[in-house]
């Protein structure tokens, strides 16, 4: 009798232990470097909401914004080491990883707007680029928009000549380096979290950002002029540690993939609106003067910058640039020797 009772107690304890273990949620650490109220920040929170709802609590998404865990120079290594599970780095971050092809997104004036851009990010070219990350232990899930960039400085930037000698902060990207040099500026690579103080103290003279980053990081408070140039695109790839992702239960992974699809639609739908609102907020603040380029001034910017396409063709891949041209209708050309000529 005692043996049966003891067995029953042990069984009950084991069952309770197993039930408790099963109830422990899968924790996914999602790190990013921008504020919560940016398009990326809002999209990360929306993905968290969808993922936790659809898995009925089987997954907990812990979102760490504003470089709380890692600065943008550190986060990719942290992902590969498994110290963090999910990131949404800007597309310029993949070249240091050895996938230079992603720098095609950094080429100035390669996209005329969101319609052209989405032909790439939702099409075969975008899918092919994400596939290149797998050999690095990274699984690409989606592209999230931020928006098209403006230039800011303590000097009015209306023509390419106005950039001469200015120290301009950039992300670590050979394309952005070439872009600033084409304008006569001196590019300065710097972590995003350090930019405000660098602008405030004069370590750098200016920078480029979508309006949402400019406004939420309060950079407009230390920049007298903002030029509405829309010269380049800033977007993100949502990525996960491949081994971690593959190790998830199949049903959980399917639910998370569905949540990511819907979060991506949400992210891209709010990006344009958010940037328009934040540019209006910059203007309303009275701290920065907004410069709108005339058609002639914009043409001069484009003429100065589009040559970067040709200069960087060997680095990115002339064939890849041609694929983007073909998909977007940028220019119908018969051979890659004509890249960048307009």
Secondary structure, 3 states (H helix, E strand, C coil): CHHHHHHHHHHHHHHHHHHHHHHCCEEEEEECCCCCCCHHHHHHHHHHHHHHHHCCCCEEEEEECCCCCCCCCCHHHHHHHCCCCEEEEEHHHHCCCCCHHHHHHHCCCCCCCHHHHHHHHCCHHHHHHHHCCHHHCEEEEEEEEEEEEEEEECCCCCCHHHHCCCEEEECCCHHHHHHHHHCCCEEEECCHHHHHHHHHHCCCCEEEEEHHHHHHCCHHHHCCEEEECCCCEEEEEEEEEHHHHHCCCHHHHHHHHHHHHHHHHHHHHHHHHHHHHHHHHHHHHCCCEEEECCHHHHHHHHHHHCHHHHHCHHHHCHHHHHHHHHHHCCCCCCCHHHCCCC
